[in-house]
Structure formats: structure tokens, C-alpha cells
Amino acid sequence: MKKIGIIGMGVSGLGILLALSKCDPKQLANLDITCFDDTEHFGRGIPFQDDDASALINSPIDDISFDYQHMGDFKEWLEENGYETDSAYVSRALYGQYMIERMDDLLKQLAVTVVKHQVEDLHYLANTSQWQVKVNGDPYEVLFDKIHLACGQLPEIDPYQLEGQAHYVADPYPITQFEGDDWNQETVAIIGTGLAAVDVIKWFSSNTSAKLVAFSRSNYFPTIRILDGSPIDWQYLTQDNLEKLLAYPHQTVPFKAFETLFKQELTALGLENWETLTDHLIIPGIEGLSLALDYPQHFFKLQHLASRVADWFTDLWPRLTQSDRQYYTDTYGKFIVNLRNPMPAISAQPILEAATQKRLSLIPNVTDITANAKGFDITTQDGVSLQVSRVINATGYQLTSQNITKTSPLLQSLLDQRFLQLDDQGGISVLAETAQVISPRYGTIPNLYAHGALINGTIYQNNSTIKIQKIAERAIQHMQSNL
């Protein structure tokens, strides 16, 4: 009997369980599975915790599922439980309830041992090639043959080094934390213009009369998701062409070969060249946010194209040279991310209204934020200084060399033991084909796998439930072939 440990039971941990449930019953009979996570996050993770109903999933209900091979499952669950399905979007908290119910089914099916405590440490026993887990200060009673790290609770990015300052909120979630304060005479600054910032701006514009200022390095909001459009029949970004690129020798892919196909696909879609599109349609600020409503068919095609590129780059990204990665990042990267992670139209509405009412403004070229007796001074590159009473950090979570000391004790220990290494693109390094951890000390570790937000660097844009499930399948298929 092989002992399998899954550390973390959010989207990634559940993806591993789902992949295990699809294994051959004879193989499953030889597995003893144990899952670890704290009570608060077990089955939900961080993104789908209990929160204000205004915090919506940015995917429509028919485009997100516990199982990507059954994309209608979430909508069916909503209908079975008496929830309305007329709206394309629901709260993340509601999706969390769905996750827990589906998880409970898998736990029973697989006869999983549940440990509702965080893993504090992990040690490798070289004489038996097994892993020893530490929980509640003591070694856990079982030694594990395979470990899957799905503990995506990463530290917040703190670009202005404000942690510990009064009137600074390091993490905007849950949004309900803001309910008890009087914000009506405040000027609130929001660091970030991504999906987390959208949630914050929505809540404040709908529930307070506070004046809001927001900013990021680029000041690009996510585009508004366009739902109506004809299905796209890919002419050049086809599966056959992807396999041809992946068949290049020496495990490398010249970016120009991909770029040629990308530009041909743009033409086949009836779109202008990339430079013209990005110059006119993907621009920063409130003006850029409203463009999707003016050019819905352009954005429908571009958003699907960006998703296609992100899917391809699951395998292409690790095979690009460093110079090709940099060229892609400079030429395409921020636009692809912007288009691939759009916001619901219902989320854009309060932002546009707040801007029209002069309650929301964007600040360009912020260089520094310093604390003072009344709050903070925000300074721009042009020497402009703005006084705000509070600052909310909505830049997200990522493991980088800048915030490595703020990561969990478990990850810190694994980094100190040199089982893990930071990837140049963020997160930790893994072998993309199998999700096996790449160690600076041991090379590729045969019985240690990593998933989800932990590897959102090696695995390009590994932040969708579908992609996380697919990577989990790769890992489980590899694990089973080597048991």
C-alpha cells in the first residue's frame, strides 16, 4: 500500500483528488491517501472563502467547474439547489459551497484520511525514500511515499514596504473586513488595478461615500468579458501546429515560429495587426475599461485568442529561451494577461459610475508612499504629492525573492533545506511535463510534486481551475506510472 499525502485542500488539492478518482480502480486500491489543511480553508482555499456577495467569480457559470471534463456541472448544481442561473456570474463564496459538496463526495469515494491541520514541516528520509510530515509540533504517524504540495497560501506583494503601518491593509480579503469601519470621510488609496482591486473598488463605491484613488505600474484594468460571439474555428493555432512546435529538437521552441502562427490567426480572425490593436483598444485607465463595450466583437475574439495563447504556453513557455521569454513579455505579455483575465460587465459598472461621479481617479507614475500622522503621502514621478487616510494593497500573492521571508513556515523550511528553488518567473521550479519539483540540491525529485499558485511561473498563467486540474492530471498520471 502506497501512502500519498496532499498538503493543501483548495482548488489545487481538489484537482489532485479529482485526478486520482479517475485512475483505474485496481491502482486506487493500492493507494492510501491523506489530505491536510486547516479547518478554515479545507475544501475552499483562499479564493472561494466566505465573503461579501459582491466578490464575483470572473468566469461565467458555464465556464467553470469542479471537473473540466463536465463543464455543465456547476450550473446543474446551482439549479439543483434552487439558485438562480439567469445571471452569468455568481459570488466566489457560493462557488466555495459547491466545491465543498463535490469534495465531500470524493472523500467518501476514495476513503481519504482527513487531517484538518496545517502541515508545519516536511523532511525527507533518505534510507526509505519517504517523507515525514510534521503537524501540531509532532511527526505525523504515517510516512508518505509521494507528496503533493498544493499549499498556495503565498505571501502578499508589498511594493512600497508598508507592512506594519497603521491604516494599511496588506490583504483586501475577505472584503467583509471593511464593514465595521466608518469610511465616509476618508480618502482611500488602492494599490493595484487587477481583479482584486476591482472587488475593492466595487465594494467601496457601493457601500460608502469614500473618495477612491487607484494605481498600479501600468494602470491597466482587466478588460470587460464579452459573452456573445460566434464560436471560433482556429485556423493556425491548432492542436496539430502546437504538436509540431513541441516536436522541435533539443527541447527548445523558437518564438518566431509561434509568432508567425499567432499573426496568421489574427488575420484569419479579421483583426488588425497586433501593434494597431493594442495601441487603440488596450489602453490604461477608465478610458481603456470602457472600450470593450464599444468594440464587443473585437474583444470577444481577442479574449478567446488570449486564452488560446495561455493554453499553448502551458507547454511552450518552459521551452522558450530566456531572450524569447523577455521578447514575449515586452511585446505581448501584459496584453495577453489583461485579455485572458477579464472582469464581468456587472463588476465594471460601479467602477465606471464612480469615475463619472468623480469619486474614483487613477494616479499615474506613483514612485513612493510614506506614512504620516494622518495617513500616507503618495508621491508621483512628476513630483505631485497626494494625502490619503488609508491604503489597501490589492496587488495579489506571489512567492518572490523580495517576500520570501514572509512565506509559510513549511515553504520556508523546504527552501532552507534546498528541496525547493525560486523560479525566475516567480513561484517554485517544477518539470512542466509532470509537475515534479526541481531542487537545487537533488535535481528533479521523483516523489515530490507541486501545484497551483506555487508553480504560477514555470506553468504560464496557472491561475484557472481548468489549467490547475489538467496539470494535476499530468502529475497523477506520472505518479501512477512510477508506483
C-alpha positions in Angstrom: 0.0 0.0 0.0 1.5 3.3 -1.1 1.0 6.4 1.1 0.0 9.6 -0.7 0.0 13.0 1.1 -1.8 16.1 -0.3 -0.8 19.3 1.5 -3.4 22.0 0.9 -7.1 21.4 0.0 -8.1 24.4 -2.1 -8.6 24.3 -5.9 -5.2 22.6 -6.4 -5.7 19.9 -3.7 -9.1 19.1 -5.0 -7.7 18.9 -8.5 -5.4 16.2 -7.3 -8.2 14.3 -5.7 -10.3 14.6 -8.9 -7.4 13.2 -10.9 -6.9 10.3 -8.5 -10.6 9.5 -8.8 -10.2 8.9 -12.5 -7.5 6.3 -12.0 -8.0 2.6 -12.6 -9.8 1.1 -9.6 -7.1 -1.6 -9.2 -4.5 1.2 -8.9 -6.6 3.1 -6.4 -7.0 0.1 -4.2 -3.2 0.2 -3.7 -3.3 3.9 -2.5 -3.7 5.3 1.0 -4.5 9.0 0.6 -4.2 11.6 3.4 -5.2 15.3 2.9 -4.0 18.2 5.1 -5.3 21.7 5.5 -6.7 23.9 8.3 -10.4 24.0 9.0 -10.9 27.5 7.5 -9.6 26.6 4.1 -10.3 22.9 3.8 -12.2 22.5 0.5 -12.4 26.2 -0.4 -8.8 27.5 -0.4 -8.4 31.3 -0.2 -10.1 32.5 -3.4 -13.5 30.9 -2.6 -13.8 31.6 1.2 -16.9 33.1 2.8 -17.0 36.8 1.8 -19.3 39.6 0.6 -21.6 38.6 -2.3 -20.2 41.4 -4.5 -16.9 39.4 -4.8 -17.8 37.6 -8.0 -16.1 34.8 -10.0 -14.7 36.4 -13.1 -15.7 33.3 -15.2 -19.4 32.7 -16.2 -21.2 29.8 -14.5 -21.0 27.6 -17.6 -17.2 28.2 -17.9 -16.0 27.0 -14.5 -16.4 23.6 -12.9 -15.1 21.2 -10.3 -14.3 18.9 -13.2 -13.3 20.5 -16.6 -14.5 17.3 -18.4 -18.0 18.1 -17.2 -18.3 21.9 -17.7 -22.0 22.0 -17.0 -21.7 20.6 -13.5 -21.7 23.9 -11.6 -24.7 25.2 -13.4 -26.5 21.9 -12.7 -25.6 22.2 -9.0 -27.0 25.7 -8.9 -30.3 24.6 -10.4 -30.5 21.5 -8.1 -30.0 23.7 -5.1 -32.5 26.3 -6.1 -30.1 29.1 -7.1 -30.9 31.4 -10.0 -28.9 30.8 -13.2 -30.2 33.7 -15.2 -27.1 35.8 -14.3 -23.8 34.7 -15.9 -21.9 35.3 -12.7 -22.2 34.3 -9.0 -20.2 35.0 -5.9 -16.9 33.2 -5.2 -18.3 32.2 -1.8 -21.2 30.3 -3.5 -18.7 28.5 -5.7 -16.9 27.6 -2.5 -20.0 25.9 -1.2 -20.2 23.9 -4.4 -16.5 22.9 -4.1 -17.1 21.6 -0.5 -20.0 19.5 -1.6 -18.1 17.9 -4.5 -15.1 17.4 -2.3 -17.2 15.5 0.3 -18.3 13.1 -2.5 -14.7 12.4 -3.5 -13.5 12.0 0.1 -16.1 9.2 0.5 -15.4 7.7 -2.8 -11.6 7.5 -2.2 -11.8 6.7 1.5 -9.4 9.6 2.2 -8.0 10.3 5.7 -8.7 14.0 6.6 -6.4 16.0 8.8 -7.7 19.5 9.4 -4.4 21.0 10.5 -1.7 22.8 8.5 1.5 20.9 7.8 4.3 22.8 9.6 7.3 21.0 8.2 8.4 18.2 5.8 11.5 16.1 6.0 12.9 13.5 3.6 14.1 10.1 4.9 16.8 9.0 2.5 17.0 5.5 3.8 13.4 4.7 2.9 12.8 7.4 0.2 9.8 8.6 2.2 8.6 11.9 3.6 7.8 12.7 7.2 5.2 15.3 7.9 5.1 17.5 11.0 1.7 18.5 12.3 0.9 20.2 15.7 4.5 20.2 16.7 4.9 16.4 16.2 5.8 14.0 13.4 2.6 12.6 11.8 2.1 8.9 12.4 2.3 7.9 8.7 5.4 8.1 6.4 4.5 9.1 2.8 5.8 7.7 -0.4 4.6 10.6 -2.5 3.8 14.2 -1.5 1.8 16.7 -3.5 2.3 20.4 -2.4 -0.9 22.3 -3.0 -0.4 24.9 -0.3 -1.0 28.0 -2.4 -1.3 30.4 0.6 1.5 32.7 -0.7 2.6 36.0 0.8 1.2 39.3 -0.4 3.3 41.5 -2.6 4.3 44.7 -0.7 5.7 47.0 -3.4 6.0 50.1 -1.1 7.2 48.3 2.0 4.2 49.4 4.1 3.6 46.3 6.2 3.1 47.1 9.9 2.0 50.7 9.2 -1.2 51.9 10.9 -4.1 52.4 8.4 -2.5 50.0 5.9 -4.4 46.8 4.8 -2.0 44.2 3.5 -4.7 41.9 2.2 -8.1 43.0 1.0 -9.8 39.6 1.6 -12.2 38.9 2.9 -13.9 42.1 1.8 -16.2 41.9 4.8 -13.3 43.1 7.0 -14.2 46.7 5.8 -17.8 46.6 7.0 -17.3 47.7 10.6 -15.4 51.0 9.9 -16.7 54.4 9.0 -15.2 55.2 5.6 -17.5 58.1 4.6 -15.0 61.0 5.3 -12.0 59.0 4.1 -9.8 59.1 1.0 -8.7 55.6 0.3 -5.9 54.6 -1.9 -5.9 51.1 -3.6 -2.6 49.7 -4.8 -3.4 47.6 -7.9 -5.8 47.7 -10.8 -6.3 43.9 -11.3 -9.3 41.7 -10.3 -8.6 42.1 -6.5 -8.7 45.9 -6.9 -11.9 45.6 -8.9 -13.5 43.9 -5.9 -12.3 46.6 -3.5 -13.4 49.5 -5.7 -16.8 47.8 -6.2 -17.4 47.4 -2.5 -16.3 50.9 -1.5 -18.2 52.6 -4.3 -21.4 50.7 -3.5 -21.3 50.8 0.3 -19.5 54.1 1.2 -19.1 57.7 0.1 -15.3 57.5 0.4 -13.1 59.1 -2.2 -11.1 56.5 -4.1 -7.7 56.6 -5.8 -6.1 53.6 -7.5 -2.9 52.9 -9.3 -0.6 50.2 -10.5 2.6 50.1 -12.5 0.6 50.2 -15.8 -2.8 51.4 -14.6 -4.5 48.8 -16.9 -7.8 47.4 -15.7 -8.8 43.9 -16.8 -10.9 44.1 -19.9 -14.7 43.5 -19.7 -15.6 39.9 -20.6 -17.7 39.7 -23.8 -20.0 36.7 -23.7 -21.8 37.0 -27.1 -20.0 35.9 -30.2 -19.7 33.1 -32.7 -17.5 30.1 -31.7 -14.0 30.4 -33.1 -12.7 27.8 -35.6 -8.9 28.1 -35.2 -7.1 28.1 -38.4 -3.5 28.4 -37.3 -3.4 27.9 -33.5 -4.5 24.3 -34.0 -3.5 21.3 -31.9 -1.6 19.9 -34.9 0.5 23.0 -35.1 1.2 23.0 -31.4 2.4 19.4 -31.6 4.7 20.4 -34.4 6.2 23.2 -32.3 6.7 20.8 -29.4 8.5 18.4 -31.6 11.3 20.8 -32.2 14.7 19.2 -31.3 16.7 20.0 -28.2 13.6 20.8 -26.1 13.5 24.4 -27.3 11.0 26.2 -29.4 11.9 29.4 -31.4 9.4 32.1 -30.5 9.3 33.3 -34.1 7.7 30.1 -35.2 4.9 30.7 -32.7 4.7 34.3 -33.6 4.1 33.6 -37.2 1.1 31.4 -36.4 -0.2 34.0 -34.0 -0.1 36.8 -36.6 -1.7 34.5 -39.2 -4.5 33.8 -36.7 -5.1 37.5 -36.2 -5.5 37.9 -39.9 -7.9 34.9 -40.1 -10.0 36.4 -37.3 -10.3 39.6 -39.3 -8.3 41.7 -36.8 -5.7 44.4 -37.4 -2.0 43.8 -36.7 -1.1 43.4 -33.0 0.5 46.9 -32.7 -2.6 48.6 -34.1 -4.9 46.6 -31.8 -3.0 47.3 -28.7 -2.5 51.0 -29.4 -6.2 51.6 -30.0 -8.1 49.0 -27.9 -6.0 48.1 -24.9 -5.1 51.3 -23.1 -4.8 52.2 -19.5 -7.3 53.8 -17.2 -11.1 54.3 -17.2 -11.0 55.0 -20.9 -9.5 51.6 -21.6 -12.0 49.9 -19.4 -15.0 51.1 -21.4 -13.6 50.2 -24.8 -14.8 46.6 -24.7 -18.3 47.9 -24.6 -17.7 49.9 -27.7 -16.0 47.1 -29.7 -17.5 43.9 -28.3 -16.7 41.7 -31.3 -13.1 42.7 -31.3 -12.8 41.9 -27.6 -14.7 38.7 -27.9 -12.1 37.4 -30.4 -9.1 38.9 -28.6 -10.2 37.4 -25.2 -10.6 33.9 -26.8 -7.2 34.4 -28.6 -5.5 35.3 -25.3 -7.0 32.1 -23.6 -5.7 30.0 -26.5 -2.2 31.5 -26.2 -2.3 30.8 -22.4 -3.2 27.2 -23.1 -0.4 26.8 -25.6 2.1 28.3 -23.3 1.5 25.7 -20.7 4.0 23.6 -22.7 5.7 26.2 -24.9 6.8 28.6 -22.1 9.3 26.2 -20.5 10.8 25.6 -23.9 11.5 29.2 -24.8 14.9 30.7 -24.4 15.3 33.4 -21.8 15.6 36.1 -24.5 12.5 34.8 -26.2 10.6 34.9 -23.0 11.7 38.5 -22.5 10.7 39.5 -26.0 7.2 37.9 -25.5 6.8 39.7 -22.1 7.7 43.0 -23.6 5.6 42.7 -26.8 2.6 40.6 -25.8 2.7 39.6 -22.1 0.7 42.3 -20.3 -1.9 42.5 -23.1 -2.4 38.7 -23.1 -2.8 38.7 -19.3 -5.2 41.6 -19.4 -7.4 39.9 -22.1 -7.2 36.5 -20.6 -8.4 37.5 -17.1 -11.4 39.8 -17.9 -13.9 41.1 -15.4 -17.7 40.6 -15.6 -19.6 43.6 -17.0 -21.6 43.8 -13.8 -18.3 44.5 -12.0 -17.2 47.2 -14.4 -20.5 49.2 -14.0 -19.8 50.6 -10.4 -16.3 51.4 -11.4 -17.4 53.4 -14.4 -20.1 55.1 -12.3 -17.6 56.1 -9.6 -15.3 57.6 -12.2 -18.2 59.6 -13.7 -19.2 60.9 -10.3 -15.5 61.9 -9.7 -15.3 59.5 -6.7 -12.6 57.4 -8.4 -9.5 58.6 -10.1 -6.3 56.9 -11.2 -2.9 58.2 -10.3 -0.1 57.8 -12.9 3.6 57.1 -12.2 3.5 56.6 -8.4 7.0 56.4 -7.0 6.6 56.4 -3.3 4.2 56.1 -0.4 5.2 57.3 3.1 3.3 57.2 6.3 2.5 60.4 8.2 0.4 61.3 11.3 -2.8 61.4 9.3 -2.3 58.5 6.9 0.0 58.5 3.9 1.6 60.7 1.3 1.6 59.4 -2.2 4.3 60.9 -4.5 4.4 60.6 -8.3 7.2 60.8 -10.8 6.2 64.4 -11.6 6.6 65.5 -8.0 2.9 65.6 -7.2 2.0 64.7 -3.6 -1.4 63.4 -2.5 -2.6 62.9 1.0 -4.8 59.8 1.7 -6.1 58.4 5.0 -5.8 54.7 4.3 -4.0 52.4 1.8 -5.3 49.0 0.7 -3.0 46.6 -1.0 -4.7 44.7 -3.8 -1.7 43.5 -5.8 -2.2 39.8 -5.1 0.0 37.0 -3.8 3.2 35.6 -5.2 6.4 34.0 -3.9 9.4 36.0 -5.0 12.9 36.8 -3.7 11.5 40.1 -2.3 9.0 38.5 0.0 10.4 35.0 0.6 10.9 35.7 4.3 7.1 36.2 4.7 6.1 32.8 3.3 4.7 29.9 5.3 7.0 28.0 7.8 6.6 24.9 5.6 7.7 26.6 2.4 10.5 28.4 4.2 11.8 25.1 5.6 11.7 23.4 2.2 13.6 26.4 0.7 16.1 26.3 3.5 16.6 22.6 3.0 17.1 23.3 -0.7 14.3 21.0 -1.8 12.7 23.9 -3.5 14.1 26.8 -5.6 12.5 30.0 -6.7 11.8 30.2 -10.4 13.0 33.2 -12.4 9.3 33.9 -13.3 8.1 33.6 -9.7 6.9 30.6 -7.6 8.9 27.4 -7.4 10.5 25.5 -10.2 8.9 22.2 -11.5 9.2 20.0 -14.5 6.3 21.2 -16.6 5.5 17.8 -18.1 5.0 16.1 -14.7 4.8 18.9 -12.0 7.7 17.3 -10.2 9.7 19.7 -8.1 13.1 20.7 -9.3 15.6 21.0 -6.4 18.9 22.9 -6.4 20.2 20.1 -4.2 18.8 16.9 -5.8 17.7 17.9 -9.3 14.2 16.6 -10.2 12.7 15.0 -7.1 10.8 11.8 -8.2 8.3 11.8 -5.4 7.6 15.5 -4.7 5.0 17.4 -6.8 3.8 21.0 -6.7 0.6 22.5 -8.0 -1.5 25.7 -8.4 -0.3 29.1 -7.3 3.0 27.6 -6.1 4.1 27.0 -9.7 2.5 30.0 -11.4 5.8 30.9 -13.1 7.0 27.7 -14.6 3.4 26.9 -15.7 2.3 30.0 -17.6 -0.8 31.7 -16.1 -1.6 28.7 -13.8 -4.5 30.6 -12.2 -7.6 29.0 -13.7 -9.4 26.0 -12.3 -9.3 24.2 -15.6 -5.5 24.5 -16.1 -4.8 23.5 -12.5 -6.9 20.4 -13.0 -5.1 19.5 -16.2 -1.7 19.9 -14.5 -2.9 17.7 -11.6 -3.8 15.0 -14.1 -0.3 15.1 -15.5 1.2 14.7 -12.1 -1.1 11.8 -11.1 -0.5 10.0 -14.4 3.2 10.3 -13.9 2.9 9.2 -10.3 0.9 6.2 -11.2 3.3 5.1 -13.9 6.1 5.1 -11.4 4.5 3.4 -8.5 
